[in-house]
């Protein structure tokens, strides 16, 4: 049986809306969604990434900064 890393279980990801943008300092980071948004797309909850997907997974609604959530969270712990 594999051992359980209890320290890792206690570390929960911060809510994306609680993270501060490294460029403008606002709490306006959102998940990037690529492709054409339809009529039901939630613009308040998501950041439109355009038609060509890239590796970035979070973006700032205020200044349009884009980056990687995993790297961003590592820097803030």
Buried (B, 14 or more C-beta within 10 A) or exposed (E): EEEEEEEEEEEEEEEBEEBBBBEEEEBBBBBBBBEEEEEEEEEEEBBBBEEEEEEBBBBBBBBEBBBEBEEBBEEEE
